[in-house]
Amino acid sequence: MHQGTRKDWLQAEPPGWRNLCNLAQAQSDPDKLAVVIDSINRLLARHERWAKTDSKRDSNRERQDQRI
């Protein structure tokens, strides 16, 4: 994998996501699994909101740079 591509991919993955996935795989108790899945969903939702906000900032910055 190309270095730049790997870096982009790692930035797209929210920190802690892999750990939560590993916890989910290890769970045999359905109630505990549900708690881990809820944590995963909250993490992904927060990361998605951050990515959208970050994307808007980048877009605004590009527009400002074009005006200069």
C-alpha positions in Angstrom: 0.0 0.0 0.0 1.3 3.5 -0.9 2.3 5.6 2.1 -0.1 8.4 1.3 -3.0 6.0 0.9 -2.2 4.2 4.1 -2.1 7.6 6.0 -5.5 8.6 4.6 -7.0 5.2 5.5 -5.7 5.5 9.1 -7.1 9.0 9.4 -10.5 7.7 8.2 -10.6 5.1 11.0 -11.7 6.6 14.4 -9.2 6.0 17.2 -10.4 3.1 19.4 -12.6 1.6 16.7 -10.5 -1.6 16.3 -10.3 -2.2 20.0 -14.1 -2.0 20.3 -14.5 -4.4 17.3 -12.1 -6.8 19.0 -14.1 -6.6 22.2 -17.3 -7.2 20.3 -15.8 -10.3 18.6 -14.8 -11.7 22.0 -18.2 -11.3 23.7 -20.4 -14.3 24.2 -22.9 -12.5 26.5 -25.6 -10.8 24.3 -26.1 -8.0 26.8 -22.4 -7.2 26.9 -22.2 -7.4 23.1 -25.1 -4.9 22.9 -23.2 -2.5 25.1 -20.1 -2.7 22.9 -22.1 -2.3 19.8 -23.7 0.8 21.2 -20.2 2.2 22.0 -19.1 1.4 18.4 -22.2 3.2 17.0 -21.6 6.3 19.2 -17.9 6.4 18.2 -18.8 6.1 14.5 -21.5 8.8 14.7 -19.1 11.2 16.5 -16.4 10.5 13.9 -18.8 11.0 11.0 -19.9 14.4 12.5 -16.2 15.4 12.9 -15.4 14.3 9.3 -18.3 16.4 7.9 -17.3 19.4 9.9 -13.6 19.0 8.9 -14.6 18.6 5.2 -16.6 21.8 5.3 -13.6 23.6 6.9 -11.4 22.3 4.1 -13.9 23.4 1.5 -14.1 26.9 2.9 -10.4 27.2 3.1 -10.0 26.2 -0.6 -12.6 28.8 -1.6 -10.7 31.5 0.4 -7.4 30.4 -1.2 -9.0 30.7 -4.7 -10.0 34.3 -3.9 -6.6 35.4 -2.9 
